[in-house]
Amino acid sequence: MTDYPITSPMTHLNKQSGYSLVEWMIAIMLSLFLTAIIFSVFISSQRATNEILISGERQENGKIALQLIAKDLKQAYFFAQATGENKSLWNLNGADIMASNDCLDDISSGSFPSSNKFRPLWASSIPSILSSLKMDCIDDNDNDTSLIINSDYISIKRVRGFQQENNYYSDRFYLNINTTSLTIYQGDASALTSSAVKPVWEYIHHVYYLDSFEGVNRLRRLTLKTNKMVLEDVLVEGIESMQFMFALDAMIASDRNGSVQSFVGADQITSNDWDTGRVIGVKVFLLVKSSIQTLGYINSNTYQLGDHLVPAANDNYKRELVSTVISFQNSGVLENE
């Protein structure tokens, strides 16, 4: 009689069983660990990408704002063959703007010479008490917007840097300029194309300043049109502060040789400095704020804009300081003014 080994049913069962509970738990833990690593890498990559985009936006906004302002300032005091500051050369030819529609500075100098007052360039800063504001036109009386306290603003009057041959606009002003006169014409193509008034140049008056809407700071510009200064659309968002430092030549006119003697803030320049050609250049400073917060970042920096310190608000927004230096090649005042 042959004895056969007795095989227990449990033996087959053990051979066919899967992973144990401990093995499953280890596998799950490893999977979660790997998933966490992959997710962490993804989040880090996404944050880095967002930071690059946000930084690029700040740089682009700063670049555009600087270009707009610098383009005007590079042609400051430019009046073709004449010296625009010489008020005796101007022939208004009927051009007139009501004071309430114009942008007047601290001596009531507006878009055109009036009562022997005219300044091609002038700047000041926005006071903490708006009733002390020297240029009323930048206060739009809109409850939804507010001016940026302690930020500078600037008024620039000049002609465009090339002669106008065609494409005249009826809502703009043009100057017939020679060495003895500057005659103003409003955009009447039939008159401007006649030989009697050539060459002509488009006349420009811009005022740059900063305001805020729903917590977003913006670069704004007023520009001369027909019979008033018109507020244009927002130029650039994210410009938190704007400051100017002006280069001054020697105080005594006979000692001036175009060399920079000092740099001072807008409110340190006297009326005589503005009116006698002592201002020969400018440094422009812009503080640009990101539009999106950076998680885990606290900005407690203080930024130096010329002679002005701008502390950050201990918030989560990154900022960038941009600047440029411009010399005025056309500044000068005729002695027979």
C-alpha positions in Angstrom: 0.0 0.0 0.0 1.4 3.3 -1.1 1.3 6.2 1.3 0.6 9.5 -0.3 1.5 12.8 1.4 -1.4 14.5 2.9 -1.6 18.1 1.6 -3.5 20.6 3.7 -6.0 22.9 2.0 -4.4 25.8 3.8 -1.1 25.1 2.0 -2.7 25.8 -1.4 -4.4 28.8 0.1 -1.2 30.3 1.4 0.5 29.8 -2.0 -2.3 31.7 -3.8 -2.5 34.7 -1.3 -1.5 38.3 -2.5 0.4 41.1 -0.7 0.1 41.3 3.0 -1.5 44.3 4.7 2.0 45.6 5.7 3.2 45.4 2.1 0.2 47.3 0.9 0.8 50.0 3.5 4.4 50.3 2.5 3.4 50.5 -1.2 0.8 53.2 -0.4 3.3 55.2 1.7 5.9 55.0 -1.1 3.3 56.1 -3.6 2.2 59.0 -1.5 5.8 60.0 -0.9 6.6 60.0 -4.6 3.4 61.9 -5.4 4.3 64.5 -2.8 7.7 64.9 -4.3 6.3 65.3 -7.8 3.6 67.7 -6.6 6.2 69.7 -4.7 8.4 69.9 -7.8 5.4 71.0 -9.8 4.4 73.7 -7.3 8.0 75.0 -7.1 8.2 75.1 -10.9 4.8 76.8 -11.1 5.9 79.4 -8.5 9.2 80.0 -10.3 7.4 80.5 -13.6 4.9 82.9 -12.0 7.7 84.8 -10.4 9.5 85.1 -13.7 6.2 86.4 -15.3 5.6 88.8 -12.4 9.2 90.1 -12.6 8.9 90.5 -16.3 5.7 92.4 -15.9 7.3 94.8 -13.4 10.3 95.4 -15.7 8.0 95.9 -18.8 5.8 98.4 -16.9 8.8 100.3 -15.7 10.4 100.3 -19.1 7.2 101.6 -20.9 6.7 104.3 -18.3 10.3 105.5 -18.5 10.1 105.5 -22.3 7.0 107.7 -22.3 8.3 110.2 -19.9 11.9 110.2 -21.3 10.6 110.8 -24.8 9.0 114.0 -23.7 11.9 115.1 -21.5 14.5 114.5 -24.2 12.8 117.2 -26.3 12.2 119.6 -23.4 12.6 123.2 -24.4 12.6 122.3 -28.1 11.0 125.0 -30.2 12.8 124.4 -33.5 14.5 127.6 -34.7 13.2 129.8 -31.9 13.6 129.8 -28.1 10.2 128.9 -26.8 10.9 130.5 -23.4 11.1 133.9 -25.1 7.6 135.1 -24.5 8.0 138.2 -26.7 8.3 136.0 -29.8 4.8 134.4 -29.4 1.9 135.4 -31.6 -1.2 133.7 -30.1 -3.2 134.3 -33.2 -6.4 134.1 -31.2 -5.5 130.9 -29.3 -6.9 131.0 -25.8 -7.7 128.4 -23.1 -9.9 129.2 -20.1 -7.9 128.9 -16.8 -10.4 126.3 -15.6 -9.7 124.1 -18.6 -6.0 124.6 -18.6 -3.1 123.2 -16.4 -1.6 126.2 -14.6 1.5 126.1 -12.5 2.4 128.0 -9.3 2.7 131.3 -11.2 -0.4 130.7 -13.4 1.6 129.8 -16.4 -0.6 127.7 -18.7 -0.4 126.1 -22.2 0.2 129.5 -23.9 2.1 132.6 -22.8 -0.2 134.9 -20.9 0.6 138.1 -18.9 4.3 137.5 -19.7 4.1 134.1 -18.0 5.3 130.9 -19.7 7.3 127.9 -18.6 8.2 125.1 -20.9 9.1 122.9 -18.0 7.9 122.8 -14.4 7.5 120.2 -11.7 6.2 119.9 -8.1 5.0 117.2 -5.7 1.5 116.2 -4.5 1.0 117.5 -0.9 -0.6 115.6 1.9 -3.3 118.3 2.0 -4.8 118.6 -1.5 -6.0 122.1 -0.9 -2.4 123.1 -1.2 -2.0 121.4 -4.6 -0.3 123.9 -7.0 -1.7 122.4 -10.3 -5.4 121.9 -9.9 -5.9 120.1 -13.2 -4.5 116.8 -12.0 -7.2 116.5 -9.3 -10.2 115.0 -11.2 -12.6 115.2 -8.1 -13.5 111.6 -8.7 -14.2 109.8 -5.4 -13.0 106.5 -7.0 -9.5 107.8 -7.7 -6.9 109.5 -5.5 -3.6 111.2 -6.1 -0.4 109.6 -4.8 0.8 111.8 -1.9 4.4 112.9 -2.0 4.8 111.7 -5.6 6.1 114.2 -8.2 4.3 115.5 -11.3 5.7 117.4 -14.2 4.5 119.7 -17.0 6.3 119.7 -20.3 5.6 122.1 -23.2 7.5 121.8 -26.5 7.0 121.1 -30.2 7.2 117.7 -31.8 10.7 116.8 -33.1 9.9 116.9 -36.8 8.1 119.3 -39.1 4.5 118.6 -39.9 3.9 118.2 -43.7 0.4 116.6 -43.6 -2.1 114.7 -41.5 -3.1 117.7 -39.4 -5.7 117.2 -36.7 -8.4 119.8 -36.1 -8.2 119.4 -32.3 -4.5 120.2 -32.1 -2.3 123.3 -32.3 0.6 124.0 -34.6 3.3 126.6 -34.6 4.8 128.5 -37.5 8.3 129.0 -36.2 11.2 131.1 -37.3 13.9 133.0 -35.5 11.7 136.1 -34.9 8.2 134.6 -34.2 6.1 131.6 -33.1 2.6 131.9 -34.5 -0.1 129.6 -33.3 -2.5 127.9 -35.6 -5.2 125.4 -34.8 -5.3 122.4 -37.1 -6.8 123.9 -40.2 -5.2 121.9 -43.1 -6.0 124.5 -45.7 -4.1 127.2 -43.8 -1.3 125.0 -42.7 -0.5 123.7 -46.1 -0.1 127.1 -47.6 3.4 128.4 -48.3 2.9 131.4 -46.0 2.9 129.4 -42.8 5.5 126.7 -43.5 7.3 125.2 -41.8 4.9 124.2 -39.0 5.4 122.1 -35.9 2.9 120.4 -33.7 2.7 122.0 -30.3 2.5 119.7 -27.3 1.7 120.3 -23.6 1.8 117.2 -21.4 1.3 116.8 -17.7 2.4 113.4 -16.1 1.2 112.4 -12.6 0.2 109.3 -10.6 -3.2 108.3 -9.2 -4.7 105.2 -7.7 -7.9 103.3 -8.5 -9.1 100.4 -6.4 -5.6 100.1 -4.9 -3.8 100.1 -8.2 -1.4 103.0 -8.9 -1.3 104.3 -12.4 0.7 106.7 -14.6 -1.6 109.3 -16.1 -1.2 112.0 -18.6 -3.1 115.2 -19.5 -2.6 116.5 -23.0 -3.5 119.7 -24.8 -6.5 119.4 -27.2 -8.5 122.2 -28.9 -9.5 124.4 -25.9 -8.6 122.3 -22.9 -6.3 119.8 -21.3 -7.7 116.3 -21.8 -7.1 113.3 -19.5 -5.9 110.3 -21.5 -6.5 106.7 -20.8 -4.2 105.0 -18.2 -0.7 104.8 -19.6 0.8 102.2 -17.3 -0.4 100.4 -14.1 1.7 99.5 -11.2 3.8 102.8 -10.9 3.8 103.3 -7.2 5.9 106.4 -6.9 7.5 108.9 -9.3 10.3 111.3 -8.3 12.5 113.8 -10.2 16.0 115.2 -9.3 16.9 118.2 -11.5 20.4 119.1 -12.6 21.2 122.8 -11.9 23.9 124.9 -13.6 25.6 127.7 -11.7 23.4 130.2 -9.9 24.8 133.3 -11.5 23.9 133.4 -15.2 27.3 134.7 -16.3 29.0 131.6 -14.7 26.8 129.0 -16.5 28.6 126.7 -18.9 26.3 123.6 -19.1 28.1 121.8 -16.2 26.0 120.2 -13.4 26.5 122.0 -10.1 24.0 120.1 -8.1 20.9 117.8 -8.2 17.9 118.9 -6.3 14.3 117.8 -5.8 11.4 119.6 -7.6 10.3 121.6 -4.6 13.8 122.9 -4.0 13.9 124.7 -7.4 13.1 128.4 -7.2 11.0 130.3 -9.7 14.1 132.1 -10.9 15.8 128.7 -11.5 12.8 127.6 -13.7 12.6 130.9 -15.6 16.3 131.6 -16.3 17.5 128.3 -17.9 19.3 127.0 -14.8 17.6 123.6 -15.0 19.7 121.6 -17.5 18.8 118.0 -16.9 16.8 115.5 -14.8 17.0 112.1 -13.1 13.7 110.2 -13.3 13.0 107.6 -10.6 10.0 105.2 -10.8 9.0 102.6 -8.2 7.1 99.7 -9.9 4.9 97.4 -7.8 3.9 93.9 -8.9 0.2 93.3 -9.6 0.2 89.9 -7.8 1.3 89.0 -4.3 4.2 86.6 -3.7 3.2 83.9 -1.2 5.5 83.8 1.8 7.2 87.1 0.9 7.2 90.2 3.2 8.4 93.4 1.6 9.9 95.6 4.4 12.4 97.4 2.1 12.9 101.1 1.9 13.5 102.5 -1.6 15.7 105.6 -2.4 14.2 107.6 -5.2 16.5 110.6 -5.5 16.3 112.5 -2.2 13.0 110.8 -1.3 12.7 107.6 0.8 9.7 105.3 0.0 9.1 102.5 2.5 7.2 99.4 1.4 4.0 98.6 3.3 5.2 95.3 4.8 3.0 93.6 2.3 3.4 90.6 -0.1 4.2 92.6 -3.2 7.6 92.8 -4.8 8.8 96.1 -6.2 11.5 97.3 -8.6 13.2 100.7 -8.9 14.0 102.0 -12.4 15.6 105.2 -13.3 17.2 107.2 -16.2 19.2 110.4 -16.6 18.3 113.0 -19.3 20.2 116.2 -20.2 18.3 119.1 -21.8 20.0 120.0 -25.1 17.6 122.8 -25.9 17.5 124.8 -22.7 18.3 128.4 -22.9 16.8 131.9 -22.5 17.3 134.8 -24.8 18.7 137.9 -23.1 16.1 140.2 -24.8 13.2 138.4 -23.3 
